[in-house]
Structure formats: C-alpha cells, structure tokens
Amino acid sequence: MFGQISLDSQLIFVLCGLFNLSLSQDVYQIPPSFTALPPREIIHTPGQPFKVPCAASGHPQPRLEWYLNGERLAVSRSGITSTSKWSSEGRNAIVDRKHDGLWDLSELFVPGRFSAGWLYCVAINPIGRAISSPVWSKLAQIDESKPCETRTITLRDQPFLRLNCTVPESSPSATVRWMYRQPNGFMEFIHENRTFAMDDDGEL
C-alpha cells in the first residue's frame, strides 16, 4: 500500500513538472530591453568602416531597426572585428574587438548621400518596443578650399615674434600643430620650450 502511494506520487510529480515546463514556455514573455546602446555622438571619417553597437534582449527575441531623422534605414548587421571610432564624452573606440551587437552603417556615411541628423535604434517584439536615446551623427570634415600661402618673414632685432594661423572650419574642431623645415630639408613638428610657445588659438 505504501509502495503504491509512493509510486503514484512520483508519477504525479513528474507529470506536473513536465506540464509546468511546457506551460511556462508558452506564457514566458518579456518586452525588449537594451543590452548595448550607441554612443551619444557620432563623428565619422569618410572612407573608413563604421559600425555602431545596438543590442536588445526579450522574449520573443526582439528585432532591431535603425532610424535617421524619423526615416527607417536599411542596414546590415555584422559581428566582425571593427576599427571604428566615435565620440562619447570624449573619444572612444572599438579596436580589434568582437561585438555581436555591431551594425554596419558604412554605406550611410558617404559624402553626398548622408545628411547630419538624429540616429536611433528601435527594438521590437510582440510585447512592446524600446527606443534608444537619439544620437547626433555627422561626418568629420575640414574646409580645404583655401590654399596654403608661403610667407617670408625677416627678423629685425625683435625680442619676440608672433605667428598667427588661420584655422579652417572643421568638424570636430581641428588641432593646430606647427612644423618647420630643417636646413637638410626635413620637416619637424615644433614643440613648446623656452623658445617656442603656442596659445589656445594656435598662434605661435
């Protein structure tokens, strides 16, 4: 009698366990939640590969979409090694690193085809959707329309000499470096010392 009850209990336990497992698979649903997000700002150098992170979890697994200024983009997902760079409270970079949430946006960042704007990622499943914070995206550029002019300066017993540099418009702001030509013809960067000094505007 006792053995029969024990056997029935085991059978009931096994059947209930199988039933609960099957039931949980049917009702287990979670809305999308981001596990990787794009940076706050994107400044991309034309001609370089560019991949941006965005990944989300949920059940069912959410699909991801990209939008630029409210229009959906056709982009491809890639998990290959990336050497892309972006700024996010400074300059950050992904260099020789595997990332399963990278999306290839290289074809979008092409001069003449891409306009600066707000980029964001959307994760969607039947339970709901999640929208990332908008990312301001633009191409790195510098105005090269003004030719460089050669000037000859003669020193006449002056205690000091100030040279100004007309910095072209650029995005992001260009860093000014001065160079000089050595007597042997080689060019070398000027470093600040007791003889040379540069101010915040790039003047020497």
VOBA-1610 file (N, C-alpha, C; in pm, whole numbers, padded with zeros to 5 digits, always signed):
BEGIN
Met+00083-00121+00000Met+00000+00000+00000Met+00087+00125+00000Phe+00186+00125+00086Phe+00275+00241+00095Phe+00357+00259-00034Gly+00403+00142-00087Gly+00481+00149-00209Gly+00400+00202-00326Gln+00274+00165-00333Gln+00188+00213-00441Gln+00169+00364-00432Ile+00149+00414-00313Ile+00131+00559-00294Ile+00258+00634-00334Ser+00371+00578-00297Ser+00498+00641-00332Ser+00516+00646-00483Leu+00480+00541-00553Leu+00492+00536-00698Leu+00400+00638-00762Asp+00274+00643-00712Asp+00181+00740-00767Asp+00230+00882-00744Ser+00288+00907-00631Ser+00338+01042-00602Ser+00449+01080-00698Gln+00535+00983-00728Gln+00644+01010-00821Gln+00589+01040-00960Leu+00490+00962-01001Leu+00430+00985-01131Leu+00363+01122-01138Ile+00292+01155-01033Ile+00226+01286-01029Ile+00329+01398-01033Phe+00437+01380-00961Phe+00543+01482-00958Phe+00604+01502-01097Val+00633+01393-01165Val+00694+01401-01297Val+00599+01465-01397Leu+00474+01424-01394Leu+00376+01479-01487Leu+00355+01628-01463Cys+00347+01667-01337Cys+00329+01809-01305Cys+00450+01890-01350Gly+00568+01831-01333Gly+00688+01902-01375Gly+00690+01924-01525Leu+00655+01823-01601Leu+00650+01838-01746Leu+00544+01937-01788Phe+00432+01935-01722Phe+00322+02026-01755Phe+00362+02171-01727Asn+00425+02193-01614Asn+00466+02329-01579Asn+00571+02382-01675Leu+00664+02297-01716Leu+00768+02338-01809Leu+00709+02378-01943Ser+00616+02298-01994Ser+00552+02329-02121Ser+00469+02456-02112Leu+00402+02476-02000Leu+00318+02593-01983Leu+00401+02720-01973Ser+00516+02711-01903Ser+00599+02829-01886Ser+00657+02876-02019Gln+00687+02783-02110Gln+00740+02820-02240Gln+00636+02896-02322Asp+00510+02870-02300Asp+00405+02937-02376Asp+00377+03078-02323Val+00387+03098-02192Val+00346+03226-02133Val+00465+03315-02098Tyr+00586+03266-02112Tyr+00705+03341-02075Tyr+00732+03448-02181Gln+00697+03572-02154Gln+00714+03681-02250Gln+00770+03804-02177Ile+00871+03865-02238Ile+00937+03982-02178Ile+00951+04089-02285Pro+00917+04214-02257Pro+00935+04322-02354Pro+01083+04349-02379Pro+01116+04416-02489Pro+01256+04442-02523Pro+01326+04528-02418Ser+01453+04498-02398Ser+01538+04576-02310Ser+01678+04581-02371Phe+01737+04700-02381Phe+01867+04714-02447Phe+01979+04657-02361Thr+02070+04586-02427Thr+02191+04536-02363Thr+02315+04606-02416Ala+02303+04677-02527Ala+02411+04758-02583Ala+02348+04876-02655Leu+02406+04995-02635Leu+02349+05117-02692Leu+02454+05193-02771Pro+02410+05275-02869Pro+02503+05358-02943Pro+02560+05468-02854Pro+02671+05531-02894Pro+02726+05643-02818Pro+02637+05765-02829Arg+02669+05870-02754Arg+02587+05990-02755Arg+02609+06075-02880Glu+02725+06062-02941Glu+02756+06141-03060Glu+02841+06057-03154Ile+02816+06073-03284Ile+02892+06001-03385Ile+02957+06101-03478Ile+03089+06097-03487Ile+03164+06177-03585Ile+03249+06078-03663His+03211+06057-03788His+03274+05951-03866His+03362+06009-03976Thr+03479+05946-03995Thr+03571+05985-04102Thr+03531+05914-04231Pro+03500+05989-04338Pro+03459+05926-04464Pro+03565+05829-04515Gly+03518+05719-04574Gly+03609+05621-04629Gly+03653+05514-04531Gln+03621+05531-04404Gln+03659+05433-04303Gln+03538+05345-04268Pro+03561+05217-04235Pro+03448+05132-04194Pro+03387+05185-04066Phe+03257+05176-04056Phe+03189+05231-03938Phe+03081+05136-03892Lys+03092+05091-03769Lys+02994+05000-03710Lys+02953+05054-03574Val+02823+05051-03547Val+02768+05110-03425Val+02699+05000-03343Pro+02718+04998-03211Pro+02656+04894-03129Pro+02510+04922-03097Cys+02428+04819-03102Cys+02291+04822-03052Cys+02244+04678-03041Ala+02205+04637-02921Ala+02157+04501-02898Ala+02049+04505-02791Ala+01958+04408-02797Ala+01848+04404-02701Ala+01811+04260-02670Ser+01756+04238-02552Ser+01708+04107-02511Ser+01558+04114-02486Gly+01493+04000-02484Gly+01350+03991-02460Gly+01300+03855-02505His+01174+03827-02480His+01116+03700-02526His+00973+03726-02575Pro+00949+03703-02704Pro+01042+03655-02806Pro+01157+03755-02831Gln+01264+03703-02891Gln+01381+03787-02919Gln+01340+03905-03007Pro+01368+04028-02965Pro+01325+04144-03045Pro+01407+04161-03173Arg+01344+04218-03272Arg+01416+04258-03393Arg+01457+04404-03374Leu+01563+04444-03443Leu+01617+04579-03428Leu+01606+04656-03558Glu+01570+04782-03548Glu+01558+04870-03663Glu+01633+05000-03634Trp+01683+05063-03740Trp+01753+05192-03728Trp+01673+05301-03798Tyr+01674+05420-03740Tyr+01604+05535-03798Tyr+01696+05656-03796Leu+01688+05735-03903Leu+01762+05861-03912Leu+01662+05971-03943Asn+01651+06067-03852Asn+01554+06177-03866Asn+01412+06124-03890Gly+01379+06013-03824Gly+01244+05957-03832Gly+01221+05861-03946Glu+01318+05844-04037Glu+01302+05754-04150Glu+01379+05625-04126Arg+01313+05511-04153Arg+01378+05382-04130Arg+01490+05360-04231Leu+01601+05303-04184Leu+01717+05278-04268Leu+01731+05130-04297Ala+01786+05099-04414Ala+01817+04961-04450Ala+01964+04938-04420Val+01993+04869-04311Val+02131+04846-04269Val+02152+04697-04246Ser+02278+04654-04249Ser+02312+04514-04227Ser+02379+04498-04092Arg+02357+04381-04033Arg+02419+04352-03903Arg+02548+04277-03923Ser+02647+04307-03842Ser+02777+04244-03856Ser+02838+04218-03720Gly+02905+04106-03706Gly+02973+04075-03581Gly+03123+04066-03601Ile+03174+04121-03713Ile+03316+04110-03741Ile+03394+04215-03662Thr+03525+04199-03661Thr+03610+04293-03590Thr+03598+04431-03652Ser+03589+04533-03568Ser+03572+04670-03615Ser+03683+04759-03565Thr+03725+04856-03648Thr+03821+04957-03605Thr+03756+05094-03608Ser+03625+05098-03595Ser+03551+05223-03599Ser+03578+05306-03475Lys+03559+05438-03489Lys+03580+05528-03376Lys+03461+05621-03365Trp+03426+05656-03244Trp+03321+05754-03222Trp+03352+05831-03097Ser+03280+05941-03074Ser+03299+06019-02952Ser+03180+06002-02861Ser+03205+05990-02734Ser+03101+05979-02633Ser+03160+06028-02502Glu+03138+06156-02475Glu+03202+06222-02362Glu+03353+06208-02375Gly+03405+06247-02491Gly+03545+06227-02523Gly+03552+06135-02642Arg+03667+06080-02668Arg+03684+05992-02782Arg+03692+05848-02734Asn+03603+05765-02783Asn+03606+05623-02752Asn+03631+05548-02881Ala+03674+05423-02871Ala+03700+05345-02991Ala+03678+05198-02965Ile+03636+05126-03069Ile+03635+04981-03067Ile+03746+04938-03161Val+03850+04876-03110Val+03965+04839-03191Val+03992+04690-03173Asp+03986+04616-03285Asp+04014+04473-03284Asp+03939+04401-03173Arg+03810+04418-03170Arg+03729+04360-03063Arg+03602+04301-03123Lys+03565+04180-03081Lys+03442+04117-03128Lys+03324+04176-03053His+03219+04204-03125His+03099+04258-03062His+02980+04208-03141Asp+02893+04129-03079Asp+02783+04068-03153Asp+02666+04163-03174Gly+02677+04289-03129Gly+02570+04385-03148Gly+02607+04498-03241Leu+02707+04478-03328Leu+02750+04583-03419Leu+02665+04585-03545Trp+02632+04705-03587Trp+02555+04724-03710Trp+02638+04807-03806Asp+02645+04761-03930Asp+02729+04826-04031Asp+02654+04944-04093Leu+02702+05066-04065Leu+02641+05187-04120Leu+02734+05256-04220Ser+02835+05184-04268Ser+02936+05245-04354Ser+02876+05306-04479Glu+02778+05238-04540Glu+02720+05288-04665Glu+02640+05415-04645Leu+02594+05440-04522Leu+02516+05561-04496Leu+02605+05683-04482Phe+02726+05663-04429Phe+02816+05775-04405Phe+02903+05798-04528Val+02841+05840-04635Val+02910+05868-04761Val+02882+06012-04800Pro+02986+06094-04827Pro+02963+06233-04867Pro+02869+06240-04987Gly+02775+06331-04982Gly+02679+06348-05089Gly+02552+06266-05071Arg+02557+06161-04987Arg+02439+06077-04964Arg+02388+06089-04821Phe+02476+06127-04731Phe+02438+06131-04590Phe+02423+06275-04542Ser+02317+06302-04470Ser+02298+06433-04408Ser+02299+06415-04257Ala+02358+06512-04189Ala+02366+06505-04043Ala+02226+06497-03985Gly+02213+06429-03873Gly+02081+06418-03812Gly+02082+06329-03689Trp+01961+06298-03643Trp+01942+06219-03522Trp+01921+06073-03559Leu+02007+05989-03508Leu+02005+05845-03535Leu+01963+05772-03408Tyr+01873+05673-03422Tyr+01835+05595-03304Tyr+01797+05453-03343Cys+01803+05365-03244Cys+01778+05223-03263Cys+01646+05185-03193Val+01567+05098-03256Val+01439+05055-03200Val+01438+04902-03191Ala+01406+04851-03073Ala+01392+04706-03051Ala+01243+04673-03038Ile+01195+04574-03115Ile+01052+04544-03123Ile+01028+04394-03108Asn+00931+04358-03024Asn+00876+04222-03024Asn+00725+04232-02998Pro+00649+04121-02999Pro+00503+04131-02984Pro+00458+04194-02852Ile+00546+04201-02752Ile+00507+04255-02622Ile+00520+04407-02618Gly+00612+04462-02694Gly+00632+04607-02691Gly+00754+04648-02770Arg+00799+04770-02746Arg+00917+04821-02815Arg+00997+04910-02721Ala+01127+04920-02751Ala+01217+05008-02676Ala+01291+05095-02777Ile+01305+05223-02746Ile+01369+05319-02836Ile+01491+05377-02765Ser+01606+05372-02830Ser+01727+05428-02771Ser+01723+05580-02775Ser+01806+05643-02695Ser+01817+05788-02699Ser+01872+05831-02833Pro+01823+05942-02891Pro+01873+05988-03021Pro+02023+06020-03015Val+02093+05985-03122Val+02236+06007-03134Val+02260+06110-03244Trp+02331+06218-03213Trp+02362+06316-03316Trp+02477+06262-03400Ser+02456+06247-03530Ser+02555+06186-03618Ser+02590+06281-03732Lys+02719+06286-03763Lys+02767+06373-03870Lys+02901+06322-03920Leu+02941+06371-04037Leu+03068+06334-04096Leu+03178+06428-04048Ala+03296+06373-04024Ala+03412+06457-03996Ala+03454+06526-04125Gln+03480+06654-04120Gln+03519+06727-04240Gln+03603+06849-04204Ile+03679+06895-04301Ile+03760+07014-04285Ile+03761+07090-04417Asp+03752+07222-04411Asp+03747+07305-04530Asp+03887+07319-04589Glu+03908+07257-04706Glu+04038+07262-04772Glu+04036+07352-04894Ser+03936+07439-04902Ser+03922+07524-05020Ser+04025+07636-05025Lys+04075+07679-04909Lys+04172+07788-04907Lys+04313+07732-04920Pro+04386+07774-05025Pro+04522+07723-05045Pro+04618+07777-04939Cys+04721+07702-04914Cys+04824+07744-04819Cys+04921+07839-04888Glu+04945+07954-04828Glu+05033+08054-04886Glu+05168+08054-04815Thr+05273+08065-04893Thr+05408+08072-04838Thr+05442+08216-04804Arg+05490+08237-04682Arg+05528+08371-04640Arg+05674+08372-04596Thr+05740+08484-04626Thr+05878+08503-04583Thr+05881+08613-04478Ile+05937+08583-04362Ile+05942+08679-04251Ile+06087+08706-04217Thr+06121+08834-04209Thr+06256+08875-04174Thr+06258+08934-04034Leu+06343+08882-03948Leu+06354+08931-03811Leu+06452+09047-03806Arg+06415+09154-03738Arg+06499+09274-03726Arg+06514+09310-03578Asp+06600+09238-03510Asp+06628+09265-03368Asp+06501+09273-03285Gln+06408+09183-03309Gln+06284+09181-03233Gln+06299+09088-03113Pro+06246+09130-02995Pro+06256+09043-02877Pro+06170+08917-02892Phe+06063+08927-02970Phe+05979+08809-02993Phe+05904+08826-03124Leu+05850+08719-03174Leu+05773+08719-03298Leu+05649+08632-03278Arg+05535+08685-03318Arg+05410+08610-03308Arg+05360+08575-03449Leu+05332+08447-03469Leu+05279+08399-03597Leu+05137+08349-03574Asn+05046+08398-03656Asn+04907+08351-03643Asn+04878+08244-03747Cys+04778+08163-03716Cys+04737+08054-03804Cys+04587+08066-03829Thr+04549+08077-03955Thr+04408+08082-03990Thr+04357+07938-03998Val+04282+07900-03897Val+04235+07762-03887Val+04109+07746-03971Pro+04105+07653-04065Pro+03984+07632-04146Pro+03872+07573-04063Glu+03750+07593-04109Glu+03636+07535-04040Glu+03643+07382-04050Ser+03609+07318-03939Ser+03618+07172-03937Ser+03521+07116-03835Ser+03492+06988-03850Ser+03408+06915-03754Ser+03465+06774-03740Pro+03516+06740-03618Pro+03527+06824-03498Pro+03634+06931-03515Ser+03649+07019-03418Ser+03745+07128-03427Ser+03886+07073-03447Ala+03957+07135-03541Ala+04091+07089-03574Ala+04190+07128-03465Thr+04292+07045-03450Thr+04403+07074-03360Thr+04516+07135-03440Val+04571+07246-03394Val+04676+07318-03468Val+04813+07269-03422Arg+04896+07231-03518Arg+05035+07195-03491Arg+05123+07272-03588Trp+05236+07319-03540Trp+05330+07392-03623Trp+05448+07302-03659Met+05501+07324-03783Met+05617+07250-03829Met+05718+07348-03887Tyr+05843+07307-03888Tyr+05945+07389-03953Tyr+06036+07299-04036Arg+06096+07362-04138Arg+06184+07287-04228Arg+06329+07304-04182Gln+06395+07195-04158Gln+06534+07198-04117Gln+06624+07231-04235Pro+06746+07274-04208Pro+06839+07305-04319Pro+06859+07189-04415Asn+06845+07065-04367Asn+06862+06950-04456Asn+06736+06917-04534Gly+06629+06998-04514Gly+06507+06979-04590Gly+06399+06899-04521Phe+06429+06834-04410Phe+06330+06754-04338Phe+06236+06845-04259Met+06109+06802-04253Met+06009+06875-04176Met+05997+06813-04038Glu+05978+06901-03937Glu+05970+06854-03799Glu+05868+06937-03723Phe+05792+06871-03635Phe+05696+06944-03553Phe+05768+07031-03450Ile+05711+07148-03424Ile+05765+07237-03322Ile+05703+07202-03187His+05786+07183-03089His+05741+07153-02954His+05766+07274-02864Glu+05674+07295-02771Glu+05688+07410-02682Glu+05811+07393-02592Asn+05887+07502-02580Asn+06004+07506-02493Asn+06030+07651-02455Arg+06150+07685-02416Arg+06182+07823-02379Arg+06182+07917-02499Thr+06191+07861-02617Thr+06196+07943-02739Thr+06060+07954-02804Phe+05984+07846-02808Phe+05855+07843-02876Phe+05743+07820-02775Ala+05630+07888-02800Ala+05510+07869-02718Ala+05388+07889-02805Met+05282+07813-02779Met+05157+07824-02855Met+05043+07855-02759Asp+04949+07942-02806Asp+04834+07974-02723Asp+04715+07886-02764Asp+04600+07910-02700Asp+04481+07827-02726Asp+04426+07844-02866Asp+04458+07956-02932Asp+04410+07982-03068Asp+04503+07927-03174Gly+04612+07863-03133Gly+04705+07806-03228Gly+04813+07901-03275Glu+04821+08022-03216Glu+04926+08116-03256Glu+05058+08075-03193Leu+05165+08097-03269Leu+05299+08058-03226Leu+05380+08181-03188
//
